[in-house]
Amino acid sequence: MRFKKYRKAKLTHKFIRYAVVGAIGTGIYVFILTLLIEVWRYDPVISSALAFIIIVIISYILNYKWTFRAKNRHRVSFPRYLTVSLMGLLLNTIIMFLAVNVFSIWYGIAQFLAIVLIPISNFILNFYWSFKIKN
């Protein structure tokens, strides 16, 4: 019973840190996305993908060092993190493409949907796989 409480508290603590990193990353991401679309007039789908790639690098470093305090070598953690992030990128791109090009929804609403859905699945995969230490 005591172990379950500890495990739940540890998971909650990591999720809060993950959310903080995510909030920082999201702010930077939205800034880059808006800059690319509104200032430089890039396509919203391409802009979303470029901003996402930049954030993968920033968030990996923050999550590795602060959120998960990983002990794995980067050659183990980064490819896993990148795989999870690429799955998120694919989902993000599908959401943006469908919303903007098929349903003619403003990119901001489409991106909001992606920002809500993708981090939840990414946290679970990163917690249980990307930064998991083999015993």
Z-matrix of the N, CA and C atoms (Angstrom, degrees):
N
C 1 1.448
C 2 1.527 1 110.68
N 3 1.309 2 116.47 1 -44.23
C 4 1.450 3 121.74 2 -179.45
C 5 1.527 4 110.80 3 -63.13
N 6 1.337 5 117.21 4 -39.10
C 7 1.460 6 122.42 5 179.09
C 8 1.529 7 110.80 6 -63.60
N 9 1.329 8 117.66 7 -40.04
C 10 1.462 9 121.30 8 179.90
C 11 1.522 10 111.14 9 -63.98
N 12 1.330 11 116.95 10 -41.18
C 13 1.460 12 120.70 11 178.05
C 14 1.526 13 110.30 12 -63.84
N 15 1.339 14 116.14 13 -43.62
C 16 1.466 15 120.98 14 178.76
C 17 1.520 16 110.07 15 -61.74
N 18 1.316 17 116.26 16 -45.37
C 19 1.478 18 121.57 17 -179.17
C 20 1.528 19 110.71 18 -62.40
N 21 1.324 20 116.86 19 -42.35
C 22 1.465 21 121.44 20 179.50
C 23 1.530 22 110.24 21 -65.99
N 24 1.319 23 117.58 22 -42.69
C 25 1.464 24 121.37 23 178.92
C 26 1.525 25 110.59 24 -64.01
N 27 1.320 26 116.53 25 -40.49
C 28 1.459 27 121.36 26 179.03
C 29 1.527 28 110.28 27 -64.07
N 30 1.315 29 116.31 28 -43.63
C 31 1.455 30 121.67 29 178.89
C 32 1.525 31 110.43 30 -63.15
N 33 1.330 32 117.25 31 -44.07
C 34 1.460 33 122.03 32 179.16
C 35 1.530 34 110.74 33 -62.59
N 36 1.318 35 116.47 34 -43.96
C 37 1.465 36 121.94 35 179.45
C 38 1.533 37 110.34 36 -60.28
N 39 1.307 38 116.59 37 -45.96
C 40 1.462 39 120.98 38 179.33
C 41 1.524 40 111.24 39 -66.08
N 42 1.320 41 117.05 40 -38.21
C 43 1.457 42 119.63 41 179.10
C 44 1.524 43 110.86 42 -64.50
N 45 1.328 44 117.28 43 -39.02
C 46 1.466 45 120.77 44 178.06
C 47 1.530 46 109.75 45 -63.44
N 48 1.321 47 116.71 46 -45.10
C 49 1.472 48 120.25 47 177.77
C 50 1.528 49 110.37 48 -62.95
N 51 1.330 50 115.66 49 -41.43
C 52 1.462 51 120.70 50 178.53
C 53 1.531 52 109.71 51 -61.28
N 54 1.318 53 116.77 52 -39.91
C 55 1.464 54 121.66 53 178.79
C 56 1.531 55 111.16 54 -65.36
N 57 1.331 56 117.27 55 -38.93
C 58 1.469 57 120.65 56 177.86
C 59 1.525 58 109.93 57 -64.42
N 60 1.329 59 116.14 58 -47.58
C 61 1.474 60 119.93 59 177.03
C 62 1.532 61 109.55 60 -60.46
N 63 1.319 62 115.55 61 -41.05
C 64 1.459 63 119.98 62 178.38
C 65 1.514 64 112.85 63 -62.87
N 66 1.332 65 116.83 64 -39.32
C 67 1.469 66 120.65 65 178.73
C 68 1.533 67 110.66 66 -65.67
N 69 1.312 68 115.66 67 -43.10
C 70 1.467 69 119.94 68 177.10
C 71 1.528 70 109.31 69 -62.42
N 72 1.316 71 115.46 70 -49.06
C 73 1.466 72 120.42 71 179.43
C 74 1.518 73 112.58 72 -60.75
N 75 1.323 74 116.18 73 -40.79
C 76 1.466 75 120.62 74 179.76
C 77 1.518 76 110.77 75 -63.95
N 78 1.327 77 116.76 76 -42.09
C 79 1.465 78 120.08 77 177.51
C 80 1.521 79 111.83 78 -60.29
N 81 1.317 80 115.88 79 -46.45
C 82 1.466 81 120.20 80 178.35
C 83 1.528 82 109.79 81 -64.88
N 84 1.323 83 116.13 82 -42.38
C 85 1.465 84 122.03 83 179.80
C 86 1.534 85 111.44 84 -59.40
N 87 1.327 86 116.56 85 -49.54
C 88 1.475 87 120.82 86 -179.03
C 89 1.529 88 110.04 87 -63.37
N 90 1.325 89 117.07 88 -38.78
C 91 1.461 90 120.72 89 177.20
C 92 1.529 91 110.58 90 -60.80
N 93 1.330 92 116.97 91 -48.85
C 94 1.469 93 121.07 92 179.86
C 95 1.528 94 110.30 93 -63.69
N 96 1.330 95 117.10 94 -44.40
C 97 1.460 96 122.02 95 179.47
C 98 1.526 97 110.84 96 -58.39
N 99 1.313 98 116.44 97 -49.04
C 100 1.460 99 121.13 98 -179.15
C 101 1.528 100 111.17 99 -63.92
N 102 1.323 101 116.85 100 -42.38
C 103 1.459 102 121.60 101 177.80
C 104 1.530 103 110.85 102 -58.86
N 105 1.323 104 115.98 103 -48.03
C 106 1.469 105 119.96 104 -179.00
C 107 1.528 106 112.33 105 -63.34
N 108 1.321 107 116.63 106 -41.71
C 109 1.467 108 120.19 107 -176.64
C 110 1.523 109 112.09 108 -80.29
N 111 1.310 110 116.96 109 -52.17
C 112 1.462 111 120.78 110 -171.16
C 113 1.529 112 113.93 111 -81.32
N 114 1.326 113 117.80 112 -34.00
C 115 1.461 114 120.49 113 -177.79
C 116 1.527 115 111.36 114 -94.13
N 117 1.336 116 115.74 115 -48.59
C 118 1.461 117 119.50 116 -175.31
C 119 1.524 118 113.56 117 -96.74
N 120 1.351 119 117.29 118 -1.54
C 121 1.472 120 124.32 119 174.13
C 122 1.534 121 114.17 120 58.80
N 123 1.332 122 116.42 121 36.38
C 124 1.460 123 120.88 122 173.75
C 125 1.523 124 108.79 123 -75.15
N 126 1.321 125 115.67 124 159.02
C 127 1.460 126 122.49 125 174.77
C 128 1.535 127 109.08 126 -63.58
N 129 1.343 128 118.38 127 138.08
C 130 1.471 129 120.58 128 -178.99
C 131 1.533 130 114.51 129 -58.21
N 132 1.320 131 117.93 130 -37.84
C 133 1.468 132 120.29 131 -179.08
C 134 1.526 133 110.35 132 -68.24
N 135 1.324 134 117.36 133 -45.92
C 136 1.469 135 121.70 134 177.83
C 137 1.530 136 110.07 135 -64.36
N 138 1.311 137 116.98 136 -42.74
C 139 1.466 138 121.24 137 179.64
C 140 1.523 139 111.51 138 -60.54
N 141 1.309 140 115.95 139 -42.07
C 142 1.460 141 121.22 140 178.80
C 143 1.523 142 110.61 141 -61.27
N 144 1.312 143 116.50 142 -44.21
C 145 1.469 144 121.09 143 -179.66
C 146 1.532 145 111.03 144 -65.20
N 147 1.332 146 117.76 145 -44.20
C 148 1.469 147 120.77 146 179.44
C 149 1.524 148 111.75 147 -63.12
N 150 1.311 149 116.52 148 -45.26
C 151 1.465 150 120.58 149 179.02
C 152 1.524 151 110.81 150 -62.56
N 153 1.313 152 116.41 151 -38.68
C 154 1.459 153 121.70 152 179.78
C 155 1.528 154 110.91 153 -62.67
N 156 1.320 155 117.65 154 -42.88
C 157 1.468 156 122.20 155 -179.61
C 158 1.535 157 110.65 156 -62.24
N 159 1.318 158 117.02 157 -43.29
C 160 1.471 159 120.82 158 178.96
C 161 1.525 160 110.58 159 -62.10
N 162 1.305 161 116.70 160 -41.68
C 163 1.461 162 121.12 161 -178.28
C 164 1.525 163 111.98 162 -70.00
N 165 1.315 164 118.16 163 -30.02
C 166 1.471 165 120.30 164 177.62
C 167 1.522 166 110.25 165 -56.90
N 168 1.298 167 117.09 166 -45.03
C 169 1.465 168 121.20 167 -178.15
C 170 1.530 169 110.79 168 -66.45
N 171 1.318 170 116.44 169 -47.47
C 172 1.465 171 120.50 170 -179.83
C 173 1.532 172 110.93 171 -62.56
N 174 1.326 173 116.98 172 -46.94
C 175 1.462 174 119.87 173 -176.49
C 176 1.524 175 112.31 174 -70.29
N 177 1.340 176 118.13 175 -31.32
C 178 1.469 177 119.70 176 176.62
C 179 1.528 178 109.80 177 -59.66
N 180 1.302 179 115.94 178 -49.10
C 181 1.466 180 120.26 179 -177.98
C 182 1.534 181 110.71 180 -60.41
N 183 1.331 182 116.38 181 -47.55
C 184 1.470 183 119.94 182 -179.64
C 185 1.530 184 111.97 183 -64.67
N 186 1.329 185 117.00 184 -43.44
C 187 1.467 186 119.75 185 179.77
C 188 1.522 187 112.13 186 -69.01
N 189 1.302 188 117.85 187 -38.22
C 190 1.463 189 121.80 188 179.66
C 191 1.529 190 110.30 189 -62.86
N 192 1.326 191 115.36 190 -48.45
C 193 1.465 192 119.84 191 -173.97
C 194 1.528 193 113.72 192 -83.10
N 195 1.326 194 118.04 193 -36.49
C 196 1.464 195 119.45 194 -170.80
C 197 1.523 196 112.99 195 -110.13
N 198 1.316 197 118.70 196 -51.04
C 199 1.461 198 120.74 197 -174.69
C 200 1.519 199 111.99 198 -67.32
N 201 1.320 200 115.84 199 -56.78
C 202 1.461 201 120.16 200 -173.49
C 203 1.528 202 112.84 201 -99.57
N 204 1.334 203 116.16 202 -10.65
C 205 1.469 204 121.39 203 -177.48
C 206 1.527 205 110.28 204 42.47
N 207 1.306 206 112.73 205 54.75
C 208 1.462 207 121.21 206 -172.37
C 209 1.519 208 111.83 207 -65.53
N 210 1.304 209 113.72 208 147.55
C 211 1.458 210 121.31 209 176.70
C 212 1.535 211 110.47 210 -111.93
N 213 1.334 212 115.80 211 -11.89
C 214 1.464 213 119.80 212 178.02
C 215 1.516 214 110.25 213 -62.70
N 216 1.301 215 114.26 214 154.60
C 217 1.450 216 118.74 215 172.98
C 218 1.519 217 108.24 216 -71.24
N 219 1.322 218 115.13 217 152.33
C 220 1.462 219 119.64 218 179.77
C 221 1.531 220 111.20 219 -60.70
N 222 1.320 221 117.15 220 -28.99
C 223 1.476 222 119.16 221 179.66
C 224 1.526 223 111.82 222 -68.12
N 225 1.328 224 117.23 223 -16.44
C 226 1.469 225 121.65 224 174.36
C 227 1.528 226 109.93 225 -95.59
N 228 1.317 227 116.88 226 -52.41
C 229 1.463 228 121.54 227 -173.61
C 230 1.527 229 113.55 228 -70.46
N 231 1.333 230 116.78 229 -43.54
C 232 1.460 231 117.92 230 -173.94
C 233 1.528 232 113.08 231 -65.45
N 234 1.345 233 120.20 232 -45.10
C 235 1.469 234 117.79 233 177.69
C 236 1.532 235 112.69 234 -60.58
N 237 1.311 236 116.75 235 -36.49
C 238 1.465 237 120.26 236 177.31
C 239 1.532 238 110.29 237 -66.90
N 240 1.340 239 115.60 238 -46.71
C 241 1.455 240 120.51 239 179.20
C 242 1.523 241 110.22 240 -61.27
N 243 1.312 242 115.83 241 -41.92
C 244 1.458 243 120.69 242 178.82
C 245 1.528 244 111.24 243 -63.03
N 246 1.324 245 117.11 244 -39.96
C 247 1.471 246 121.18 245 177.26
C 248 1.526 247 110.58 246 -61.13
N 249 1.324 248 116.33 247 -47.44
C 250 1.466 249 120.70 248 178.22
C 251 1.527 250 109.85 249 -61.32
N 252 1.318 251 116.53 250 -43.79
C 253 1.462 252 120.85 251 -179.04
C 254 1.528 253 111.58 252 -66.02
N 255 1.328 254 117.00 253 -38.08
C 256 1.467 255 119.94 254 177.93
C 257 1.523 256 111.26 255 -66.64
N 258 1.314 257 116.61 256 -35.71
C 259 1.466 258 119.53 257 174.07
C 260 1.532 259 109.19 258 -63.75
N 261 1.328 260 116.52 259 -40.17
C 262 1.460 261 120.92 260 175.82
C 263 1.525 262 111.73 261 -64.94
N 264 1.330 263 115.94 262 -40.43
C 265 1.466 264 120.50 263 176.96
C 266 1.527 265 110.89 264 -61.68
N 267 1.311 266 116.57 265 -43.70
C 268 1.466 267 120.40 266 178.45
C 269 1.530 268 110.30 267 -60.74
N 270 1.317 269 116.44 268 -46.84
C 271 1.464 270 120.42 269 178.33
C 272 1.527 271 110.66 270 -62.77
N 273 1.334 272 117.04 271 -42.77
C 274 1.455 273 122.34 272 178.25
C 275 1.534 274 111.02 273 -60.07
N 276 1.325 275 116.18 274 -45.34
C 277 1.457 276 120.81 275 -178.81
C 278 1.524 277 111.43 276 -66.40
N 279 1.322 278 116.84 277 -39.47
C 280 1.465 279 120.42 278 177.57
C 281 1.528 280 110.50 279 -63.22
N 282 1.333 281 116.01 280 -45.27
C 283 1.468 282 120.06 281 178.75
C 284 1.525 283 110.29 282 -60.41
N 285 1.347 284 116.83 283 -47.68
C 286 1.461 285 120.80 284 -179.51
C 287 1.528 286 111.21 285 -62.96
N 288 1.316 287 117.52 286 -45.33
C 289 1.460 288 120.77 287 -178.63
C 290 1.525 289 111.56 288 -61.97
N 291 1.314 290 115.85 289 -50.26
C 292 1.463 291 119.35 290 -178.87
C 293 1.528 292 111.44 291 -62.18
N 294 1.320 293 115.66 292 -46.43
C 295 1.463 294 118.96 293 -176.97
C 296 1.528 295 111.67 294 -65.17
N 297 1.339 296 116.86 295 -47.89
C 298 1.464 297 120.78 296 -174.60
C 299 1.529 298 111.83 297 -77.33
N 300 1.322 299 116.83 298 -48.20
C 301 1.468 300 120.49 299 -171.33
C 302 1.523 301 114.92 300 -91.61
N 303 1.309 302 117.90 301 -28.19
C 304 1.465 303 119.95 302 -178.27
C 305 1.528 304 110.85 303 -97.62
N 306 1.335 305 116.60 304 -47.31
C 307 1.463 306 120.60 305 -175.07
C 308 1.534 307 113.53 306 -99.66
N 309 1.340 308 117.76 307 -0.72
C 310 1.477 309 123.64 308 178.75
C 311 1.526 310 112.73 309 52.83
N 312 1.330 311 115.43 310 42.63
C 313 1.463 312 122.28 311 177.11
C 314 1.527 313 107.81 312 -93.07
N 315 1.323 314 115.79 313 142.61
C 316 1.463 315 121.08 314 177.66
C 317 1.526 316 109.55 315 -56.32
N 318 1.322 317 117.05 316 137.49
C 319 1.461 318 121.95 317 -177.01
C 320 1.526 319 112.95 318 -56.36
N 321 1.315 320 119.00 319 -31.36
C 322 1.466 321 121.89 320 -179.60
C 323 1.520 322 112.52 321 -62.71
N 324 1.318 323 116.64 322 -41.21
C 325 1.469 324 120.92 323 177.59
C 326 1.518 325 110.01 324 -67.98
N 327 1.320 326 115.79 325 -43.69
C 328 1.473 327 120.30 326 178.59
C 329 1.525 328 110.63 327 -59.56
N 330 1.324 329 116.12 328 -43.82
C 331 1.454 330 119.37 329 -179.14
C 332 1.515 331 111.72 330 -67.85
N 333 1.316 332 117.60 331 -34.58
C 334 1.458 333 121.17 332 176.44
C 335 1.535 334 110.01 333 -59.65
N 336 1.314 335 117.06 334 -44.54
C 337 1.475 336 120.91 335 177.95
C 338 1.524 337 110.76 336 -59.12
N 339 1.319 338 116.35 337 -44.93
C 340 1.464 339 120.36 338 179.74
C 341 1.530 340 111.37 339 -64.82
N 342 1.318 341 116.68 340 -39.54
C 343 1.464 342 121.47 341 -179.25
C 344 1.528 343 111.36 342 -64.66
N 345 1.310 344 117.57 343 -30.03
C 346 1.462 345 121.37 344 178.97
C 347 1.529 346 111.05 345 -79.49
N 348 1.318 347 117.80 346 -44.11
C 349 1.466 348 121.62 347 -172.20
C 350 1.527 349 114.76 348 -79.79
N 351 1.295 350 117.57 349 -44.78
C 352 1.466 351 121.06 350 -170.53
C 353 1.533 352 113.91 351 -67.21
N 354 1.328 353 120.37 352 -43.33
C 355 1.469 354 118.75 353 -178.33
C 356 1.529 355 115.00 354 -60.19
N 357 1.305 356 117.68 355 -32.35
C 358 1.474 357 119.56 356 -179.57
C 359 1.522 358 110.32 357 -64.62
N 360 1.311 359 116.89 358 -49.36
C 361 1.466 360 119.42 359 179.86
C 362 1.525 361 110.90 360 -67.01
N 363 1.323 362 117.47 361 -37.51
C 364 1.466 363 119.92 362 179.35
C 365 1.525 364 112.33 363 -65.18
N 366 1.336 365 117.81 364 -39.42
C 367 1.468 366 119.75 365 178.51
C 368 1.518 367 110.92 366 -60.29
N 369 1.303 368 116.00 367 -48.02
C 370 1.466 369 120.21 368 -178.22
C 371 1.519 370 110.36 369 -59.11
N 372 1.320 371 117.40 370 -47.32
C 373 1.463 372 120.84 371 -179.82
C 374 1.527 373 111.97 372 -66.25
N 375 1.325 374 117.27 373 -39.91
C 376 1.461 375 119.87 374 179.45
C 377 1.518 376 112.18 375 -69.13
N 378 1.323 377 117.29 376 -39.31
C 379 1.464 378 120.83 377 -179.93
C 380 1.531 379 111.18 378 -65.43
N 381 1.316 380 116.20 379 -46.58
C 382 1.462 381 119.92 380 -173.63
C 383 1.537 382 113.96 381 -90.81
N 384 1.340 383 117.82 382 -8.89
C 385 1.457 384 117.81 383 -176.78
C 386 1.526 385 113.31 384 -135.40
N 387 1.315 386 118.87 385 -58.87
C 388 1.467 387 121.35 386 -172.25
C 389 1.511 388 113.39 387 -58.79
N 390 1.323 389 117.11 388 -46.58
C 391 1.456 390 120.95 389 -175.38
C 392 1.529 391 112.96 390 -108.77
N 393 1.308 392 117.14 391 11.60
C 394 1.461 393 121.26 392 179.29
C 395 1.533 394 108.94 393 -71.19
N 396 1.309 395 114.24 394 133.95
C 397 1.467 396 120.16 395 178.89
C 398 1.513 397 108.04 396 -93.94
N 399 1.323 398 115.96 397 129.43
C 400 1.462 399 119.61 398 176.13
C 401 1.514 400 108.99 399 -75.69
N 402 1.319 401 114.95 400 133.32
C 403 1.473 402 119.60 401 179.30
C 404 1.507 403 110.92 402 -88.65
